[in-house]
């Protein structure tokens, strides 16, 4: 089934095949690898209150060492990078939302 699902996604152009070269281990660092944190089951309105889920995610984010490149994905039904945010973008989003609501 997994192979069938992959073929279907390729036919629907949800996945594409890429030609790529694999870098040697000594040529890369942890900064070259982008980590994605998926935040699901949140309600942006709950972040109007202190210690909302998104606010807690930001606090936890500061504990991640700088040796990693990390982005947050706010889980939605949109399947592109519209809701990928780095730390500064996420913090600014929360501040704007709290200010305007």
MARVO-953485 format. One record per residue: chain; x, y, z of N, C-alpha, C, O in turn; residue in one letter. Coordinates in nm, 2 decimals, decimal comma. Example, Ala and Ser with C-alpha at 12.3 -4.5 7.8 and 13.67 -1.06 7.14 Angstrom:
% MARVO-953485
+------+--------+--------+--------+--------+--------+--------+--------+--------+--------+--------+--------+--------+------+
! unit !   n.c1 !   n.c2 !   n.c3 !  ca.c1 !  ca.c2 !  ca.c3 !   c.c1 !   c.c2 !   c.c3 !   o.c1 !   o.c2 !   o.c3 ! code !
+------+--------+--------+--------+--------+--------+--------+--------+--------+--------+--------+--------+--------+------+
!    A !   1,32 !  -0,57 !   0,78 !   1,23 !  -0,45 !   0,78 !   1,32 !  -0,33 !   0,78 !   1,42 !  -0,33 !   0,85 !    a !
!    A !   1,28 !  -0,22 !   0,71 !   1,37 !  -0,11 !   0,71 !   1,29 !   0,00 !   0,79 !   1,34 !   0,11 !   0,80 !    s !
+------+--------+--------+--------+--------+--------+--------+--------+--------+--------+--------+--------+--------+------+
//
This chain:
% MARVO-953485
+------+--------+--------+--------+--------+--------+--------+--------+--------+--------+--------+--------+--------+------+
! unit !   n.c1 !   n.c2 !   n.c3 !  ca.c1 !  ca.c2 !  ca.c3 !   c.c1 !   c.c2 !   c.c3 !   o.c1 !   o.c2 !   o.c3 ! code !
+------+--------+--------+--------+--------+--------+--------+--------+--------+--------+--------+--------+--------+------+
!    A !   0,08 !  -0,12 !   0,00 !   0,00 !   0,00 !   0,00 !   0,09 !   0,13 !   0,00 !   0,05 !   0,22 !  -0,07 !    x !
!    A !   0,19 !   0,12 !   0,07 !   0,28 !   0,24 !   0,08 !   0,33 !   0,28 !  -0,06 !   0,33 !   0,39 !  -0,10 !    x !
!    A !   0,38 !   0,18 !  -0,13 !   0,43 !   0,20 !  -0,27 !   0,32 !   0,26 !  -0,36 !   0,34 !   0,35 !  -0,44 !    x !
!    A !   0,20 !   0,21 !  -0,34 !   0,08 !   0,26 !  -0,42 !   0,05 !   0,41 !  -0,39 !   0,03 !   0,49 !  -0,48 !    x !
!    A !   0,06 !   0,44 !  -0,26 !   0,03 !   0,57 !  -0,21 !   0,13 !   0,67 !  -0,27 !   0,10 !   0,78 !  -0,32 !    x !
!    A !   0,26 !   0,63 !  -0,27 !   0,37 !   0,71 !  -0,33 !   0,34 !   0,73 !  -0,48 !   0,36 !   0,85 !  -0,52 !    x !
!    A !   0,31 !   0,63 !  -0,55 !   0,28 !   0,64 !  -0,69 !   0,17 !   0,74 !  -0,72 !   0,17 !   0,82 !  -0,81 !    x !
!    A !   0,06 !   0,72 !  -0,64 !  -0,05 !   0,81 !  -0,65 !  -0,02 !   0,96 !  -0,63 !  -0,06 !   1,05 !  -0,70 !    x !
!    A !   0,06 !   0,98 !  -0,53 !   0,10 !   1,12 !  -0,50 !   0,19 !   1,18 !  -0,61 !   0,18 !   1,30 !  -0,64 !    x !
!    A !   0,27 !   1,09 !  -0,67 !   0,35 !   1,14 !  -0,78 !   0,26 !   1,17 !  -0,90 !   0,28 !   1,27 !  -0,96 !    x !
!    A !   0,16 !   1,09 !  -0,93 !   0,07 !   1,11 !  -1,04 !  -0,01 !   1,24 !  -1,01 !  -0,04 !   1,32 !  -1,11 !    x !
!    A !  -0,04 !   1,27 !  -0,89 !  -0,12 !   1,39 !  -0,85 !  -0,03 !   1,51 !  -0,84 !  -0,07 !   1,62 !  -0,81 !    x !
!    A !   0,10 !   1,49 !  -0,86 !   0,20 !   1,60 !  -0,85 !   0,21 !   1,65 !  -0,71 !   0,25 !   1,77 !  -0,69 !    x !
!    A !   0,18 !   1,57 !  -0,61 !   0,20 !   1,61 !  -0,47 !   0,35 !   1,58 !  -0,43 !   0,40 !   1,64 !  -0,34 !    x !
!    A !   0,41 !   1,49 !  -0,50 !   0,55 !   1,46 !  -0,48 !   0,62 !   1,46 !  -0,61 !   0,56 !   1,43 !  -0,72 !    x !
!    A !   0,74 !   1,50 !  -0,61 !   0,82 !   1,50 !  -0,74 !   0,95 !   1,43 !  -0,71 !   1,00 !   1,43 !  -0,60 !    x !
!    A !   1,00 !   1,37 !  -0,82 !   1,13 !   1,30 !  -0,81 !   1,24 !   1,41 !  -0,83 !   1,23 !   1,49 !  -0,92 !    x !
!    A !   1,34 !   1,41 !  -0,75 !   1,45 !   1,50 !  -0,76 !   1,58 !   1,42 !  -0,79 !   1,61 !   1,32 !  -0,73 !    x !
!    A !   1,67 !   1,48 !  -0,87 !   1,80 !   1,43 !  -0,88 !   1,89 !   1,50 !  -0,78 !   1,89 !   1,62 !  -0,78 !    x !
!    A !   1,95 !   1,43 !  -0,69 !   2,03 !   1,49 !  -0,58 !   2,15 !   1,41 !  -0,56 !   2,16 !   1,29 !  -0,58 !    x !
!    A !   2,25 !   1,48 !  -0,50 !   2,37 !   1,41 !  -0,46 !   2,38 !   1,41 !  -0,31 !   2,34 !   1,51 !  -0,24 !    x !
!    A !   2,42 !   1,30 !  -0,25 !   2,43 !   1,29 !  -0,11 !   2,57 !   1,34 !  -0,07 !   2,67 !   1,30 !  -0,12 !    x !
!    A !   2,57 !   1,43 !   0,03 !   2,69 !   1,49 !   0,08 !   2,76 !   1,39 !   0,17 !   2,70 !   1,31 !   0,24 !    x !
!    A !   2,89 !   1,40 !   0,17 !   2,97 !   1,31 !   0,26 !   2,95 !   1,36 !   0,40 !   2,92 !   1,48 !   0,43 !    x !
!    A !   2,95 !   1,28 !   0,50 !   2,92 !   1,31 !   0,64 !   3,01 !   1,42 !   0,69 !   2,96 !   1,51 !   0,76 !    x !
!    A !   3,14 !   1,42 !   0,65 !   3,23 !   1,53 !   0,70 !   3,20 !   1,67 !   0,63 !   3,26 !   1,77 !   0,68 !    x !
!    A !   3,12 !   1,67 !   0,53 !   3,09 !   1,79 !   0,46 !   2,97 !   1,87 !   0,52 !   2,94 !   1,98 !   0,48 !    x !
!    A !   2,90 !   1,81 !   0,61 !   2,78 !   1,87 !   0,67 !   2,79 !   1,88 !   0,82 !   2,87 !   1,81 !   0,88 !    x !
!    A !   2,71 !   1,97 !   0,87 !   2,70 !   1,99 !   1,02 !   2,55 !   1,98 !   1,05 !   2,46 !   1,97 !   0,97 !    x !
!    A !   2,52 !   1,99 !   1,18 !   2,38 !   1,98 !   1,22 !   2,30 !   2,10 !   1,17 !   2,18 !   2,10 !   1,15 !    x !
!    A !   2,37 !   2,22 !   1,15 !   2,30 !   2,34 !   1,10 !   2,25 !   2,31 !   0,95 !   2,16 !   2,38 !   0,91 !    x !
!    A !   2,31 !   2,22 !   0,88 !   2,27 !   2,19 !   0,74 !   2,14 !   2,11 !   0,74 !   2,07 !   2,10 !   0,64 !    x !
!    A !   2,10 !   2,05 !   0,85 !   1,98 !   1,97 !   0,86 !   1,87 !   2,05 !   0,92 !   1,89 !   2,10 !   1,03 !    x !
!    A !   1,76 !   2,07 !   0,85 !   1,65 !   2,15 !   0,90 !   1,55 !   2,06 !   0,97 !   1,50 !   1,97 !   0,91 !    x !
!    A !   1,53 !   2,09 !   1,10 !   1,43 !   2,02 !   1,17 !   1,30 !   2,10 !   1,17 !   1,29 !   2,22 !   1,17 !    x !
!    A !   1,19 !   2,02 !   1,16 !   1,05 !   2,08 !   1,16 !   0,98 !   2,03 !   1,28 !   0,97 !   1,91 !   1,31 !    x !
!    A !   0,92 !   2,13 !   1,36 !   0,84 !   2,10 !   1,47 !   0,70 !   2,12 !   1,43 !   0,66 !   2,23 !   1,39 !    x !
!    A !   0,61 !   2,02 !   1,44 !   0,47 !   2,04 !   1,40 !   0,39 !   2,07 !   1,52 !   0,39 !   1,99 !   1,62 !    x !
!    A !   0,32 !   2,18 !   1,52 !   0,23 !   2,21 !   1,63 !   0,09 !   2,19 !   1,59 !   0,04 !   2,25 !   1,50 !    x !
!    A !   0,03 !   2,09 !   1,65 !  -0,11 !   2,05 !   1,62 !  -0,20 !   2,07 !   1,74 !  -0,15 !   2,08 !   1,85 !    x !
!    A !  -0,33 !   2,06 !   1,72 !  -0,43 !   2,07 !   1,83 !  -0,41 !   2,20 !   1,91 !  -0,43 !   2,20 !   2,03 !    x !
!    A !  -0,38 !   2,31 !   1,84 !  -0,37 !   2,44 !   1,91 !  -0,48 !   2,53 !   1,86 !  -0,54 !   2,51 !   1,76 !    x !
!    A !  -0,51 !   2,62 !   1,94 !  -0,61 !   2,72 !   1,91 !  -0,54 !   2,86 !   1,93 !  -0,51 !   2,89 !   2,05 !    x !
!    A !  -0,52 !   2,94 !   1,83 !  -0,45 !   3,06 !   1,84 !  -0,52 !   3,15 !   1,95 !  -0,45 !   3,23 !   2,01 !    x !
!    A !  -0,65 !   3,14 !   1,96 !  -0,72 !   3,22 !   2,07 !  -0,67 !   3,19 !   2,21 !  -0,67 !   3,27 !   2,29 !    x !
!    A !  -0,63 !   3,06 !   2,23 !  -0,59 !   3,02 !   2,36 !  -0,46 !   3,10 !   2,39 !  -0,42 !   3,11 !   2,51 !    x !
!    A !  -0,39 !   3,14 !   2,29 !  -0,26 !   3,21 !   2,32 !  -0,28 !   3,36 !   2,36 !  -0,19 !   3,43 !   2,38 !    x !
!    A !  -0,41 !   3,40 !   2,37 !  -0,44 !   3,53 !   2,43 !  -0,42 !   3,52 !   2,58 !  -0,39 !   3,62 !   2,64 !    x !
!    A !  -0,44 !   3,40 !   2,63 !  -0,41 !   3,38 !   2,77 !  -0,27 !   3,35 !   2,80 !  -0,20 !   3,31 !   2,70 !    x !
!    A !  -0,22 !   3,38 !   2,92 !  -0,08 !   3,35 !   2,95 !  -0,05 !   3,20 !   2,94 !  -0,14 !   3,12 !   2,98 !    x !
!    A !   0,06 !   3,17 !   2,89 !   0,10 !   3,03 !   2,89 !   0,02 !   2,94 !   2,79 !   0,00 !   2,82 !   2,81 !    x !
!    A !  -0,02 !   3,00 !   2,68 !  -0,09 !   2,93 !   2,58 !   0,00 !   2,83 !   2,51 !   0,12 !   2,84 !   2,53 !    x !
!    A !  -0,05 !   2,74 !   2,43 !   0,03 !   2,63 !   2,37 !   0,14 !   2,69 !   2,28 !   0,25 !   2,65 !   2,29 !    x !
!    A !   0,11 !   2,79 !   2,20 !   0,21 !   2,85 !   2,11 !   0,31 !   2,92 !   2,19 !   0,43 !   2,92 !   2,15 !    x !
!    A !   0,27 !   2,99 !   2,29 !   0,37 !   3,06 !   2,38 !   0,46 !   2,96 !   2,45 !   0,58 !   2,98 !   2,46 !    x !
!    A !   0,41 !   2,84 !   2,49 !   0,49 !   2,74 !   2,56 !   0,59 !   2,68 !   2,45 !   0,70 !   2,65 !   2,49 !    x !
!    A !   0,54 !   2,67 !   2,33 !   0,63 !   2,61 !   2,22 !   0,75 !   2,71 !   2,20 !   0,86 !   2,67 !   2,18 !    x !
!    A !   0,72 !   2,84 !   2,21 !   0,83 !   2,94 !   2,19 !   0,93 !   2,93 !   2,31 !   1,05 !   2,93 !   2,28 !    x !
!    A !   0,88 !   2,91 !   2,43 !   0,97 !   2,90 !   2,54 !   1,05 !   2,78 !   2,53 !   1,17 !   2,78 !   2,56 !    x !
!    A !   0,99 !   2,66 !   2,49 !   1,07 !   2,54 !   2,47 !   1,17 !   2,56 !   2,36 !   1,28 !   2,50 !   2,36 !    x !
!    A !   1,14 !   2,63 !   2,26 !   1,22 !   2,65 !   2,14 !   1,36 !   2,72 !   2,18 !   1,46 !   2,68 !   2,13 !    x !
!    A !   1,35 !   2,81 !   2,28 !   1,47 !   2,87 !   2,33 !   1,57 !   2,78 !   2,39 !   1,69 !   2,81 !   2,41 !    x !
!    A !   1,52 !   2,66 !   2,43 !   1,60 !   2,56 !   2,50 !   1,68 !   2,47 !   2,40 !   1,77 !   2,40 !   2,43 !    x !
!    A !   1,64 !   2,48 !   2,27 !   1,71 !   2,40 !   2,16 !   1,84 !   2,47 !   2,13 !   1,85 !   2,59 !   2,11 !    x !
!    A !   1,94 !   2,40 !   2,13 !   2,08 !   2,45 !   2,11 !   2,08 !   2,51 !   1,97 !   2,01 !   2,47 !   1,87 !    x !
!    A !   2,17 !   2,61 !   1,95 !   2,19 !   2,68 !   1,82 !   2,25 !   2,60 !   1,72 !   2,26 !   2,64 !   1,60 !    x !
!    A !   2,30 !   2,48 !   1,75 !   2,37 !   2,40 !   1,65 !   2,27 !   2,34 !   1,55 !   2,31 !   2,28 !   1,45 !    x !
!    A !   2,14 !   2,35 !   1,58 !   2,04 !   2,29 !   1,49 !   1,96 !   2,41 !   1,43 !   1,95 !   2,52 !   1,48 !    x !
!    A !   1,91 !   2,38 !   1,31 !   1,82 !   2,48 !   1,24 !   1,68 !   2,42 !   1,25 !   1,66 !   2,31 !   1,20 !    x !
!    A !   1,60 !   2,49 !   1,31 !   1,46 !   2,44 !   1,34 !   1,36 !   2,54 !   1,29 !   1,37 !   2,66 !   1,31 !    x !
!    A !   1,25 !   2,49 !   1,23 !   1,14 !   2,57 !   1,20 !   1,01 !   2,51 !   1,26 !   1,01 !   2,39 !   1,28 !    x !
!    A !   0,91 !   2,59 !   1,29 !   0,79 !   2,55 !   1,34 !   0,68 !   2,54 !   1,23 !   0,68 !   2,64 !   1,14 !    x !
!    A !   0,60 !   2,44 !   1,22 !   0,50 !   2,43 !   1,13 !   0,37 !   2,43 !   1,20 !   0,34 !   2,34 !   1,28 !    x !
!    A !   0,28 !   2,53 !   1,18 !   0,15 !   2,54 !   1,24 !   0,06 !   2,45 !   1,16 !   0,03 !   2,49 !   1,04 !    x !
!    A !   0,02 !   2,34 !   1,21 !  -0,06 !   2,24 !   1,13 !  -0,19 !   2,30 !   1,09 !  -0,27 !   2,34 !   1,17 !    x !
!    A !  -0,21 !   2,30 !   0,95 !  -0,33 !   2,35 !   0,89 !  -0,37 !   2,25 !   0,78 !  -0,30 !   2,15 !   0,76 !    x !
!    A !  -0,47 !   2,29 !   0,70 !  -0,50 !   2,21 !   0,59 !  -0,43 !   2,26 !   0,46 !  -0,45 !   2,20 !   0,35 !    x !
!    A !  -0,34 !   2,36 !   0,48 !  -0,26 !   2,41 !   0,36 !  -0,14 !   2,33 !   0,35 !  -0,06 !   2,31 !   0,45 !    x !
!    A !  -0,11 !   2,28 !   0,23 !   0,00 !   2,18 !   0,21 !   0,12 !   2,25 !   0,15 !   0,20 !   2,18 !   0,08 !    x !
!    A !   0,15 !   2,38 !   0,18 !   0,27 !   2,44 !   0,13 !   0,34 !   2,50 !   0,25 !   0,31 !   2,47 !   0,36 !    x !
!    A !   0,44 !   2,59 !   0,22 !   0,52 !   2,64 !   0,33 !   0,46 !   2,77 !   0,39 !   0,53 !   2,85 !   0,46 !    x !
!    A !   0,33 !   2,80 !   0,36 !   0,27 !   2,92 !   0,41 !   0,29 !   2,94 !   0,56 !   0,31 !   3,05 !   0,61 !    x !
!    A !   0,28 !   2,83 !   0,63 !   0,28 !   2,84 !   0,78 !   0,41 !   2,78 !   0,84 !   0,41 !   2,75 !   0,96 !    x !
!    A !   0,51 !   2,78 !   0,77 !   0,64 !   2,75 !   0,82 !   0,70 !   2,88 !   0,88 !   0,70 !   2,98 !   0,81 !    x !
!    A !   0,74 !   2,88 !   1,00 !   0,79 !   3,00 !   1,07 !   0,92 !   2,97 !   1,14 !   0,94 !   2,86 !   1,20 !    x !
!    A !   1,02 !   3,06 !   1,13 !   1,13 !   3,05 !   1,22 !   1,10 !   3,11 !   1,36 !   0,98 !   3,16 !   1,37 !    x !
!    A !   1,19 !   3,11 !   1,45 !   1,16 !   3,16 !   1,58 !   1,11 !   3,30 !   1,58 !   1,01 !   3,33 !   1,64 !    x !
!    A !   1,18 !   3,39 !   1,52 !   1,15 !   3,54 !   1,52 !   1,01 !   3,56 !   1,45 !   0,93 !   3,64 !   1,51 !    x !
!    A !   0,98 !   3,49 !   1,34 !   0,85 !   3,50 !   1,28 !   0,74 !   3,45 !   1,37 !   0,63 !   3,51 !   1,37 !    x !
!    A !   0,76 !   3,34 !   1,44 !   0,66 !   3,29 !   1,53 !   0,63 !   3,38 !   1,65 !   0,52 !   3,41 !   1,68 !    x !
!    A !   0,74 !   3,44 !   1,71 !   0,73 !   3,53 !   1,82 !   0,65 !   3,65 !   1,77 !   0,56 !   3,70 !   1,85 !    x !
!    A !   0,68 !   3,70 !   1,66 !   0,61 !   3,82 !   1,60 !   0,47 !   3,80 !   1,58 !   0,38 !   3,88 !   1,60 !    x !
!    A !   0,43 !   3,68 !   1,53 !   0,30 !   3,64 !   1,50 !   0,22 !   3,64 !   1,63 !   0,10 !   3,69 !   1,63 !    x !
!    A !   0,27 !   3,58 !   1,74 !   0,20 !   3,57 !   1,86 !   0,18 !   3,72 !   1,92 !   0,07 !   3,75 !   1,97 !    x !
!    A !   0,28 !   3,80 !   1,91 !   0,27 !   3,94 !   1,96 !   0,16 !   4,02 !   1,89 !   0,08 !   4,09 !   1,95 !    x !
!    A !   0,17 !   4,00 !   1,75 !   0,06 !   4,08 !   1,67 !  -0,08 !   4,03 !   1,70 !  -0,17 !   4,11 !   1,72 !    x !
!    A !  -0,09 !   3,90 !   1,72 !  -0,22 !   3,84 !   1,74 !  -0,27 !   3,89 !   1,88 !  -0,39 !   3,93 !   1,90 !    x !
!    A !  -0,19 !   3,88 !   1,98 !  -0,23 !   3,92 !   2,12 !  -0,26 !   4,07 !   2,12 !  -0,35 !   4,11 !   2,19 !    x !
!    A !  -0,18 !   4,15 !   2,05 !  -0,20 !   4,30 !   2,05 !  -0,34 !   4,33 !   1,98 !  -0,41 !   4,42 !   2,03 !    x !
!    A !  -0,37 !   4,26 !   1,87 !  -0,49 !   4,30 !   1,80 !  -0,62 !   4,23 !   1,84 !  -0,73 !   4,25 !   1,79 !    x !
!    A !  -0,60 !   4,14 !   1,94 !  -0,72 !   4,07 !   1,99 !  -0,73 !   4,09 !   2,14 !  -0,83 !   4,04 !   2,20 !    x !
+------+--------+--------+--------+--------+--------+--------+--------+--------+--------+--------+--------+--------+------+
//
